[in-house]
Amino acid sequence: MTEGPLFFHISPDGCGDARLARLFRRNGHAAVCHDNGRLAEDILFARASGCDPLQPWPDAVLFSGLYRHAPHWRPPLEAWRQFGWLADRFPQARFILALRDPESWILDRLTGDGGAVARCYAHHRGCTTADLPDLWEADWHAHLAAVDAFFGTDPRLIRVDLDKEIPADLARRLAPLLRLDDPGDQQAWFPPTRPAPADLLSLLAQPPAEKIDQDYVRDVASFCLRGMGPGEGGDAEVSEYFSTWDGDATIANRHGSRRRICVLPGTGAVSAPDRHFKLIRAEGVVNDALRLGRAMPLRIDMEDSRWFGSPQGQPLAAPTLCHNRRAGARNAVLWPLPDQHSIGLPGFDPDAAPDPVPWEEKLDQVVWRGMISGSEMTGGIRPRAASHAILRDLAAAGDDPERRQAAWDRLCNTNRLAFVRQWWGHPDFDLGVVMAWRFRDFARDPLLAPYCTPRQDRAFFHRFRYQLCLSGYDHGSNFMGAIDAQSVLLAEEDGWEVFYSGRFQPWKHYIPLERYCGDIDKKLAWARRNPQQCKAMSAAARHEAALLRKPATRRAIMARILDGLAAAG
């Protein structure tokens, strides 16, 4: 850390953090502002774990934007509240408290990023966005009181009135500590006031109180808890992302070593920056439990394609939370996948517009887009190598034609790509491969490029009468988005289950396809002969999908799952 002057901005988001950072940078002083939430993560993880904070930014003079609001399913982080701890760790530092009219701050926060900040706070506080102004006003005054109580007349605290002072005023006040000779052309801390966005009324409208159907909650939770019993094995098949939580502060790996994820009282589970996204899923499960007031020991494995507990996999030593399992698996307890199934994400968003295109106006084709997830097909139940491993082999082959052809032949035997190639160009199908971001370069490979198409929005899929869900590494991730439309879904029966699978039944909510979809031509012909049955299935499916978007109902389901785990010991 720099030995010279050091400054922390200890106000909430929306209090001049970006403009303050520009002031410092304009005058040649290194400043870190927000860094996509990494700054807040670093500070809070250091506080929770006892490690040294701010090591990635050794030359920084200013730290501002000590918050994180995205993605919304991770809890908002407010490292600006850690002024006391930071003052102890950095006694030479100064602390800038930027003040503004609370009502203006609340309005900006409520509408910031199209309402994304508000939705994040509402999600984690278990309230509606209409409840937030009162909660935030109380938070604002509590923070100012806490700062006053800690610093008193301590000269390390520098107050700035953003409504009355301009950046040049602060520059003059800081001159004895740090030269900021060029305050820039912008005279105010904020751009000119803009009119409130049109969606403000919807954010402030109090929705009707959600009624929770306890029979529905019991049904979903019982399905997720199905198969629990005495442990039978030694966890030979848990993944490298398997984690245990002691119900207190410690999250460990399968060997008992601490992960770089800690629980900080008042904040929740927080990870060191740049953890693997599958470990962030485990953090998400812990935060789900904390929000529900159920801090308890948990075993968590949020890896894909969990065969453990099934006849084709290894037994589990104890019940383990996972987001997918094989039908009939023992001790594999289903849990909503935080980064795919959380309320507000695609397929589970209460604010998403419904499909406006009626059945009669849709194209008479089957539509599918997706990554070539999946594995090499075999004659048995359990497949061979996963497609991402074969893609690595294709990349490693370089310009060697024999190695490239060998890898390509194997890739063509993975279930999704085999299906796409079989029906490519057929007038009944509109298909396309959309490579995941980390595999995007393969979209230019001459072998794969002919099948690759651009990513499409929901409106594109609403144009089609028949949606398709193909198995990937496990349950197809487009299931909810595809079934929640005025189309009918043709879904591959692949033996995988996720937390909502018990609510969707073949021929009642969707048209089932045999594994690898060898009967799709026959099922499509049936659908074309029976449009009324298809529309009835579609309506029943949309009803079920709507239940999965209810926030209080979801919380009740997760609470009941945890209570079931606790009761089982």
C-alpha positions as CSV (number, residue, x, y, z in Angstrom):
1,M,0.0,0.0,0.0
2,T,1.2,3.5,-0.8
3,E,3.0,5.3,2.0
4,G,1.6,8.6,1.1
5,P,-1.9,10.0,1.7
6,L,-4.7,7.5,1.4
7,F,-8.4,8.2,1.0
8,F,-11.6,6.1,1.4
9,H,-15.0,7.3,0.2
10,I,-17.4,6.0,2.8
11,S,-20.8,7.0,1.4
12,P,-23.3,4.7,-0.3
13,D,-23.5,4.3,-4.0
14,G,-24.9,7.4,-5.8
15,C,-22.9,9.9,-3.7
16,G,-20.3,11.1,-6.2
17,D,-18.0,8.1,-6.1
18,A,-17.3,8.1,-9.9
19,R,-16.8,11.9,-10.1
20,L,-14.4,11.7,-7.1
21,A,-12.3,9.1,-8.8
22,R,-12.1,11.2,-11.9
23,L,-10.9,14.2,-9.9
24,F,-8.0,12.1,-8.4
25,R,-7.1,10.5,-11.7
26,R,-7.2,13.8,-13.6
27,N,-4.4,15.0,-11.2
28,G,-2.3,11.9,-11.6
29,H,-3.3,10.0,-8.5
30,A,-4.3,6.3,-8.8
31,A,-7.9,5.8,-7.9
32,V,-10.0,2.6,-7.8
33,C,-13.8,3.0,-8.1
34,H,-16.0,0.0,-7.7
35,D,-14.1,-2.3,-10.2
36,N,-17.3,-4.3,-10.9
37,G,-17.8,-5.0,-7.2
38,R,-14.3,-6.5,-6.7
39,L,-13.3,-3.7,-4.4
40,A,-16.2,-4.3,-2.0
41,E,-15.6,-8.1,-2.2
42,D,-12.0,-7.6,-1.3
43,I,-12.6,-5.5,1.7
44,L,-15.4,-7.6,3.1
45,F,-13.6,-10.9,2.5
46,A,-10.5,-9.5,4.2
47,R,-12.6,-8.4,7.2
48,A,-14.2,-11.9,7.5
49,S,-11.1,-13.9,6.9
50,G,-8.4,-11.8,8.6
51,C,-6.3,-11.5,5.5
52,D,-4.8,-8.2,4.3
53,P,-7.1,-6.1,2.2
54,L,-6.5,-4.1,-1.0
55,Q,-3.5,-6.1,-2.1
56,P,-4.4,-6.0,-5.9
57,W,-4.2,-2.1,-5.8
58,P,-0.9,-1.3,-4.1
59,D,-0.5,2.1,-5.7
60,A,-4.0,3.4,-5.2
61,V,-4.5,6.7,-3.4
62,L,-8.3,6.7,-3.4
63,F,-10.8,3.9,-3.0
64,S,-14.4,4.8,-3.9
65,G,-17.5,2.9,-4.9
66,L,-17.3,0.4,-2.1
67,Y,-20.4,-1.5,-3.1
68,R,-21.7,-4.3,-5.3
69,H,-25.3,-4.7,-6.6
70,A,-24.9,-7.2,-9.4
71,P,-25.7,-9.9,-10.2
72,H,-28.9,-9.4,-8.3
73,W,-29.0,-12.9,-6.9
74,R,-25.8,-12.2,-4.9
75,P,-26.4,-10.0,-1.8
76,P,-25.6,-6.3,-2.1
77,L,-22.3,-5.5,-0.5
78,E,-21.8,-2.3,1.4
79,A,-18.1,-2.1,2.3
80,W,-18.5,1.6,2.9
81,R,-19.9,0.6,6.3
82,Q,-16.5,-0.8,7.3
83,F,-15.0,2.6,8.1
84,G,-14.1,1.7,11.6
85,W,-12.2,-1.5,10.6
86,L,-10.5,0.4,7.7
87,A,-9.5,3.2,10.1
88,D,-7.8,0.7,12.4
89,R,-6.1,-1.0,9.5
90,F,-5.0,2.2,7.8
91,P,-4.4,4.8,10.6
92,Q,-2.9,7.2,8.1
93,A,-6.0,7.3,5.9
94,R,-8.6,10.0,5.5
95,F,-12.3,9.2,5.1
96,I,-14.5,11.2,2.7
97,L,-18.2,11.3,3.7
98,A,-20.2,12.7,0.8
99,L,-23.6,14.0,1.9
100,R,-26.6,14.9,-0.3
101,D,-30.4,15.3,0.0
102,P,-31.7,11.9,1.1
103,E,-34.8,12.1,-1.1
104,S,-32.7,12.8,-4.2
105,W,-30.4,10.0,-3.3
106,I,-33.2,7.5,-2.8
107,L,-34.8,8.5,-6.1
108,D,-31.5,8.0,-7.9
109,R,-30.9,4.7,-6.2
110,L,-34.4,3.4,-6.8
111,T,-34.2,4.1,-10.6
112,G,-30.5,3.4,-11.1
113,D,-29.5,0.9,-13.8
114,G,-33.2,0.6,-14.9
115,G,-34.3,-0.4,-11.4
116,A,-31.6,-3.2,-11.1
117,V,-30.3,-1.8,-7.8
118,A,-33.7,-1.7,-6.3
119,R,-34.5,-5.2,-7.4
120,C,-31.3,-6.5,-5.9
121,Y,-32.1,-5.0,-2.5
122,A,-35.7,-6.2,-2.6
123,H,-34.6,-9.7,-3.5
124,H,-32.3,-10.0,-0.5
125,R,-34.4,-8.1,2.0
126,G,-37.5,-10.1,1.2
127,C,-39.6,-7.1,0.4
128,T,-41.0,-5.2,-2.6
129,T,-39.3,-2.2,-4.3
130,A,-42.1,-0.1,-2.9
131,D,-40.8,-0.8,0.6
132,L,-37.3,0.4,-0.1
133,P,-37.6,4.2,0.2
134,D,-38.4,3.9,3.9
135,L,-35.8,1.3,4.6
136,W,-33.1,3.2,2.7
137,E,-34.0,6.5,4.5
138,A,-33.5,4.7,7.8
139,D,-30.2,3.2,6.6
140,W,-29.0,6.6,5.5
141,H,-29.5,8.2,8.9
142,A,-28.2,5.2,10.7
143,H,-25.0,5.3,8.7
144,L,-24.5,9.0,9.3
145,A,-25.0,8.5,13.1
146,A,-22.5,5.6,13.1
147,V,-19.9,7.7,11.3
148,D,-20.4,10.6,13.8
149,A,-20.2,8.3,16.8
150,F,-17.0,6.7,15.6
151,F,-15.1,9.8,14.3
152,G,-16.6,12.7,16.3
153,T,-14.2,15.6,15.7
154,D,-11.4,13.4,14.4
155,P,-9.8,15.3,11.5
156,R,-9.5,12.1,9.5
157,L,-13.1,12.5,8.6
158,I,-13.8,14.9,5.7
159,R,-17.4,15.8,5.1
160,V,-18.5,17.0,1.6
161,D,-21.9,18.5,0.9
162,L,-22.6,17.5,-2.7
163,D,-25.6,19.8,-2.9
164,K,-23.6,22.9,-1.9
165,E,-20.0,22.3,-2.8
166,I,-18.3,21.6,-6.1
167,P,-15.3,19.4,-6.9
168,A,-13.0,22.5,-6.9
169,D,-14.0,23.2,-3.2
170,L,-12.9,19.7,-2.2
171,A,-9.7,20.1,-4.1
172,R,-8.9,23.2,-2.2
173,R,-9.6,21.6,1.2
174,L,-7.4,18.6,0.3
175,A,-4.5,20.8,-0.9
176,P,-2.5,20.4,2.4
177,L,-2.7,16.7,2.0
178,L,-2.7,16.1,-1.8
179,R,-2.5,18.4,-4.8
180,L,-5.6,18.4,-7.0
181,D,-4.8,21.5,-9.0
182,D,-7.1,20.6,-11.9
183,P,-10.7,19.9,-10.8
184,G,-12.0,19.6,-14.3
185,D,-14.6,21.4,-16.3
186,Q,-17.7,19.8,-14.6
187,Q,-18.7,22.2,-11.9
188,A,-21.2,20.0,-10.1
189,W,-20.9,16.5,-8.7
190,F,-23.7,15.2,-10.9
191,P,-25.0,15.9,-14.4
192,P,-28.1,18.2,-14.6
193,T,-31.2,16.6,-13.0
194,R,-33.1,14.4,-15.3
195,P,-36.9,13.7,-15.1
196,A,-37.8,10.6,-13.2
197,P,-38.1,7.6,-15.6
198,A,-41.5,6.3,-16.6
199,D,-41.1,3.1,-14.6
200,L,-40.9,4.9,-11.3
201,L,-44.6,4.4,-10.6
202,S,-44.3,0.7,-11.1
203,L,-41.3,0.5,-8.7
204,L,-43.3,2.4,-6.0
205,A,-46.6,0.5,-6.6
206,Q,-47.3,-1.9,-3.8
207,P,-48.3,-5.3,-5.4
208,P,-51.0,-7.4,-3.8
209,A,-49.8,-9.5,-1.0
210,E,-48.7,-12.9,-2.2
211,K,-50.7,-15.9,-1.0
212,I,-48.7,-19.0,-0.4
213,D,-50.2,-22.3,-1.3
214,Q,-48.8,-24.6,1.4
215,D,-49.9,-27.7,-0.4
216,Y,-47.9,-26.6,-3.4
217,V,-44.9,-25.7,-1.2
218,R,-45.1,-29.2,0.4
219,D,-45.2,-30.9,-3.0
220,V,-42.2,-29.1,-4.5
221,A,-40.1,-29.5,-1.3
222,S,-41.0,-33.2,-0.9
223,F,-39.9,-33.9,-4.4
224,C,-36.6,-32.1,-3.7
225,L,-36.1,-34.1,-0.5
226,R,-37.0,-37.5,-2.1
227,G,-34.6,-40.3,-1.6
228,M,-33.0,-39.2,1.7
229,G,-31.7,-41.9,4.0
230,P,-28.7,-43.2,5.8
231,G,-25.3,-42.6,4.2
232,E,-24.0,-45.4,2.2
233,G,-20.6,-44.3,0.8
234,G,-17.6,-42.1,1.1
235,D,-18.3,-39.3,-1.3
236,A,-16.1,-40.7,-4.0
237,E,-18.0,-38.9,-6.8
238,V,-18.4,-35.4,-5.4
239,S,-16.9,-32.7,-7.5
240,E,-13.9,-30.4,-6.9
241,Y,-16.5,-27.7,-6.1
242,F,-18.1,-29.7,-3.3
243,S,-18.2,-27.6,-0.2
244,T,-19.3,-28.0,3.4
245,W,-20.6,-25.2,5.6
246,D,-20.5,-25.5,9.4
247,G,-23.5,-23.2,9.8
248,D,-21.2,-20.5,11.2
249,A,-18.3,-18.8,9.6
250,T,-16.4,-21.6,7.8
251,I,-16.9,-23.1,4.3
252,A,-14.5,-25.9,3.5
253,N,-13.6,-28.1,0.5
254,R,-14.0,-31.9,0.4
255,H,-10.7,-32.3,2.3
256,G,-11.6,-30.0,5.1
257,S,-9.4,-27.1,4.0
258,R,-11.0,-23.6,4.2
259,R,-12.3,-22.2,1.0
260,R,-11.8,-18.5,0.2
261,I,-15.5,-17.9,1.1
262,C,-16.4,-16.7,4.6
263,V,-19.6,-15.7,6.4
264,L,-19.4,-12.1,7.8
265,P,-22.2,-11.3,10.3
266,G,-24.6,-8.7,8.9
267,T,-23.4,-9.3,5.4
268,G,-23.6,-13.0,4.6
269,A,-21.3,-15.3,2.7
270,V,-18.7,-13.4,0.8
271,S,-16.0,-14.7,-1.5
272,A,-12.6,-13.4,-2.4
273,P,-12.7,-11.8,-5.8
274,D,-12.5,-13.9,-8.9
275,R,-13.7,-17.2,-7.5
276,H,-14.8,-19.9,-10.0
277,F,-18.5,-19.4,-10.9
278,K,-19.3,-22.9,-9.6
279,L,-17.9,-21.9,-6.2
280,I,-20.0,-18.7,-6.3
281,R,-23.0,-21.0,-6.6
282,A,-22.1,-22.6,-3.2
283,E,-21.8,-19.1,-1.8
284,G,-25.3,-18.5,-3.2
285,V,-26.7,-21.5,-1.4
286,V,-25.2,-20.4,1.9
287,N,-26.7,-16.9,1.4
288,D,-30.1,-18.4,0.6
289,A,-30.0,-20.3,3.9
290,L,-28.9,-17.2,5.8
291,R,-31.7,-15.1,4.3
292,L,-34.2,-17.7,5.5
293,G,-32.8,-17.6,9.1
294,R,-31.5,-21.1,8.8
295,A,-27.8,-21.1,9.5
296,M,-27.1,-24.9,9.7
297,P,-24.4,-27.3,8.5
298,L,-24.8,-28.0,4.8
299,R,-23.1,-30.2,2.2
300,I,-23.2,-28.5,-1.2
301,D,-22.2,-29.6,-4.7
302,M,-23.4,-27.2,-7.4
303,E,-21.5,-28.9,-10.3
304,D,-23.4,-30.0,-13.4
305,S,-24.2,-33.6,-14.2
306,R,-24.4,-35.1,-10.7
307,W,-24.6,-38.9,-11.1
308,F,-23.9,-39.5,-7.4
309,G,-26.5,-41.4,-5.4
310,S,-27.9,-43.1,-8.6
311,P,-27.6,-46.7,-9.7
312,Q,-25.0,-45.5,-12.3
313,G,-23.0,-43.4,-9.7
314,Q,-21.3,-43.7,-6.4
315,P,-23.3,-43.5,-3.1
316,L,-23.2,-40.4,-0.9
317,A,-22.1,-40.3,2.7
318,A,-25.0,-37.9,3.7
319,P,-27.7,-35.7,2.1
320,T,-26.1,-33.2,-0.3
321,L,-27.6,-30.1,-1.9
322,C,-27.3,-30.2,-5.7
323,H,-29.1,-28.5,-8.6
324,N,-29.5,-31.7,-10.6
325,R,-29.8,-35.4,-10.0
326,R,-30.7,-38.7,-11.7
327,A,-34.2,-39.9,-11.1
328,G,-34.1,-42.3,-8.2
329,A,-30.9,-41.0,-6.7
330,R,-30.5,-41.3,-2.9
331,N,-29.3,-38.4,-0.7
332,A,-29.1,-36.0,-3.7
333,V,-31.3,-33.1,-2.4
334,L,-32.4,-30.7,-5.1
335,W,-31.9,-26.9,-4.6
336,P,-32.6,-24.0,-7.1
337,L,-29.3,-23.2,-8.9
338,P,-28.5,-19.6,-7.7
339,D,-27.2,-18.4,-11.1
340,Q,-30.0,-19.9,-13.2
341,H,-33.1,-20.5,-11.0
342,S,-33.2,-17.4,-8.8
343,I,-36.3,-15.2,-8.9
344,G,-35.6,-12.5,-11.4
345,L,-33.5,-14.5,-13.8
346,P,-34.8,-15.6,-17.2
347,G,-37.6,-18.1,-16.9
348,F,-38.2,-17.0,-13.3
349,D,-38.7,-13.2,-13.7
350,P,-42.1,-11.9,-12.4
351,D,-41.7,-8.8,-14.5
352,A,-41.0,-10.5,-17.8
353,A,-43.6,-9.8,-20.5
354,P,-45.7,-12.8,-21.5
355,D,-45.5,-14.3,-25.0
356,P,-47.9,-12.0,-27.0
357,V,-48.0,-14.2,-30.2
358,P,-51.1,-16.5,-30.3
359,W,-50.7,-20.1,-31.5
360,E,-52.4,-19.4,-34.8
361,E,-49.9,-16.7,-35.8
362,K,-46.8,-18.7,-35.0
363,L,-44.5,-20.4,-37.5
364,D,-45.2,-24.1,-37.9
365,Q,-41.6,-25.0,-37.1
366,V,-39.5,-26.4,-34.3
367,V,-37.0,-23.9,-32.9
368,W,-33.9,-24.5,-30.9
369,R,-30.7,-22.5,-30.0
370,G,-28.1,-23.5,-27.6
371,M,-24.5,-24.4,-26.7
372,I,-23.4,-27.9,-27.8
373,S,-23.4,-29.1,-24.2
374,G,-23.7,-32.8,-23.8
375,S,-21.5,-35.9,-24.0
376,E,-20.6,-38.7,-26.4
377,M,-23.5,-41.0,-26.9
378,T,-23.2,-44.7,-25.9
379,G,-25.5,-47.6,-25.9
380,G,-25.8,-47.4,-22.1
381,I,-27.3,-44.9,-19.7
382,R,-24.1,-43.1,-18.8
383,P,-22.4,-41.3,-21.6
384,R,-18.7,-40.8,-22.3
385,A,-16.6,-37.6,-22.5
386,A,-18.2,-34.2,-22.3
387,S,-18.3,-31.9,-25.3
388,H,-16.2,-29.3,-23.7
389,A,-13.4,-31.8,-23.2
390,I,-13.6,-32.7,-26.9
391,L,-13.5,-29.1,-27.9
392,R,-10.2,-28.8,-26.0
393,D,-8.9,-31.8,-28.0
394,L,-10.0,-30.0,-31.2
395,A,-8.1,-26.9,-30.2
396,A,-5.0,-28.9,-29.2
397,A,-5.0,-30.6,-32.6
398,G,-3.9,-27.4,-34.2
399,D,-3.3,-27.9,-38.0
400,D,-2.9,-31.7,-37.7
401,P,-5.7,-32.9,-40.1
402,E,-5.9,-36.4,-38.6
403,R,-6.2,-35.2,-35.0
404,R,-8.7,-32.6,-36.0
405,Q,-10.9,-35.2,-37.9
406,A,-10.7,-37.6,-34.9
407,A,-11.8,-34.8,-32.5
408,W,-14.5,-33.7,-34.9
409,D,-15.9,-37.2,-35.3
410,R,-16.2,-37.5,-31.5
411,L,-17.8,-34.1,-31.3
412,C,-20.4,-35.1,-33.9
413,N,-21.3,-38.1,-31.7
414,T,-22.3,-35.8,-28.8
415,N,-26.0,-35.6,-28.4
416,R,-26.8,-32.0,-29.2
417,L,-24.5,-31.6,-32.2
418,A,-25.6,-34.9,-33.6
419,F,-29.3,-33.7,-33.5
420,V,-28.5,-30.4,-35.1
421,R,-26.5,-32.0,-37.9
422,Q,-29.3,-34.6,-38.5
423,W,-32.0,-32.0,-39.0
424,W,-29.9,-29.1,-40.3
425,G,-31.6,-27.4,-43.2
426,H,-34.8,-29.3,-42.8
427,P,-37.9,-27.1,-43.4
428,D,-39.5,-28.3,-40.2
429,F,-36.7,-27.0,-38.0
430,D,-35.0,-23.7,-37.3
431,L,-31.8,-24.7,-35.4
432,G,-28.5,-23.1,-34.4
433,V,-25.5,-23.6,-32.2
434,V,-24.7,-20.6,-29.9
435,M,-21.3,-21.0,-28.4
436,A,-20.8,-20.1,-24.8
437,W,-18.6,-17.1,-24.2
438,R,-15.5,-19.0,-23.2
439,F,-15.8,-21.2,-26.3
440,R,-16.6,-18.3,-28.7
441,D,-13.5,-18.8,-30.8
442,F,-14.8,-22.2,-32.0
443,A,-17.6,-20.4,-33.8
444,R,-15.0,-19.5,-36.4
445,D,-13.7,-23.0,-36.8
446,P,-14.5,-24.2,-40.3
447,L,-15.9,-27.5,-39.0
448,L,-18.3,-26.0,-36.5
449,A,-18.9,-22.5,-38.1
450,P,-21.7,-23.7,-40.5
451,Y,-23.9,-24.6,-37.6
452,C,-23.3,-21.5,-35.5
453,T,-25.8,-18.7,-35.3
454,P,-26.2,-15.5,-33.4
455,R,-27.8,-15.4,-29.9
456,Q,-31.5,-14.5,-30.1
457,D,-33.9,-12.7,-27.7
458,R,-37.2,-14.1,-26.3
459,A,-39.2,-12.4,-29.0
460,F,-37.5,-14.5,-31.6
461,F,-38.5,-17.8,-30.0
462,H,-42.1,-16.5,-29.5
463,R,-42.5,-16.6,-33.3
464,F,-42.5,-20.4,-33.3
465,R,-45.2,-22.9,-32.5
466,Y,-42.9,-25.7,-31.3
467,Q,-40.2,-25.2,-28.8
468,L,-37.5,-27.8,-28.1
469,C,-35.5,-28.7,-25.0
470,L,-32.5,-30.9,-25.5
471,S,-30.5,-32.6,-22.7
472,G,-27.1,-31.0,-22.2
473,Y,-24.7,-32.2,-19.5
474,D,-27.9,-32.7,-17.5
475,H,-31.4,-31.1,-17.7
476,G,-31.7,-28.6,-20.5
477,S,-31.3,-25.1,-19.2
478,N,-33.8,-23.6,-21.7
479,F,-36.7,-25.7,-20.3
480,M,-38.4,-22.9,-18.4
481,G,-38.0,-20.2,-21.0
482,A,-39.3,-22.6,-23.7
483,I,-42.3,-24.0,-21.7
484,D,-43.5,-20.5,-20.6
485,A,-44.9,-19.5,-23.9
486,Q,-47.9,-19.8,-26.1
487,S,-46.0,-22.6,-27.9
488,V,-45.9,-26.2,-27.0
489,L,-42.7,-27.7,-25.7
490,L,-41.1,-30.9,-27.0
491,A,-38.8,-32.1,-24.3
492,E,-36.3,-34.9,-24.2
493,E,-36.9,-37.4,-21.4
494,D,-33.3,-37.8,-20.2
495,G,-33.6,-39.0,-16.7
496,W,-32.4,-35.8,-15.1
497,E,-34.3,-33.9,-12.4
498,V,-34.1,-30.3,-11.1
499,F,-36.1,-28.7,-8.3
500,Y,-39.2,-28.0,-10.4
501,S,-39.3,-31.3,-12.4
502,G,-42.0,-32.9,-10.3
503,R,-44.5,-30.2,-11.3
504,F,-44.2,-30.8,-15.1
505,Q,-45.7,-34.0,-16.5
506,P,-45.4,-35.5,-20.0
507,W,-48.6,-35.1,-22.1
508,K,-50.0,-32.7,-19.5
509,H,-47.5,-29.9,-19.8
510,Y,-45.2,-30.9,-22.7
511,I,-44.8,-33.5,-25.4
512,P,-42.1,-36.1,-24.3
513,L,-39.3,-37.2,-26.7
514,E,-37.3,-40.4,-26.2
515,R,-33.7,-40.0,-25.3
516,Y,-31.7,-38.4,-28.2
517,C,-35.0,-37.4,-29.8
518,G,-35.2,-40.3,-32.3
519,D,-39.0,-39.9,-32.4
520,I,-39.2,-36.2,-33.0
521,D,-40.6,-36.6,-36.5
522,K,-43.5,-38.7,-35.1
523,K,-44.2,-36.4,-32.2
524,L,-44.1,-33.3,-34.4
525,A,-46.7,-35.0,-36.7
526,W,-48.9,-35.7,-33.7
527,A,-48.7,-32.1,-32.6
528,R,-49.7,-30.9,-36.0
529,R,-52.7,-33.2,-35.9
530,N,-53.7,-32.1,-32.4
531,P,-53.5,-28.3,-32.1
532,Q,-56.2,-28.1,-29.4
533,Q,-54.3,-30.6,-27.1
534,C,-51.1,-28.7,-27.7
535,K,-52.7,-25.4,-26.7
536,A,-54.2,-27.0,-23.5
537,M,-50.7,-28.3,-22.6
538,S,-49.3,-24.9,-23.2
539,A,-51.8,-23.2,-20.9
540,A,-51.2,-25.8,-18.2
541,A,-47.5,-25.3,-18.5
542,R,-47.8,-21.5,-18.3
543,H,-49.8,-21.8,-15.1
544,E,-47.1,-23.9,-13.5
545,A,-44.3,-21.6,-14.7
546,A,-46.1,-18.6,-13.0
547,L,-46.0,-20.4,-9.7
548,L,-42.3,-20.7,-9.9
549,R,-41.9,-16.9,-10.2
550,K,-43.5,-16.1,-6.9
551,P,-40.8,-14.8,-4.4
552,A,-42.5,-15.6,-1.1
553,T,-43.5,-19.0,-2.4
554,R,-39.9,-19.7,-3.4
555,R,-38.7,-18.7,0.0
556,A,-41.2,-21.1,1.6
557,I,-40.1,-23.9,-0.6
558,M,-36.4,-23.4,0.3
559,A,-37.2,-23.1,4.0
560,R,-39.1,-26.3,3.9
561,I,-36.2,-28.1,2.2
562,L,-33.8,-26.9,4.8
563,D,-36.2,-27.9,7.6
564,G,-36.4,-31.4,6.0
565,L,-32.6,-31.6,6.1
566,A,-32.5,-30.5,9.7
567,A,-35.2,-33.0,10.7
568,A,-33.2,-35.8,9.0
569,G,-30.2,-35.0,11.1
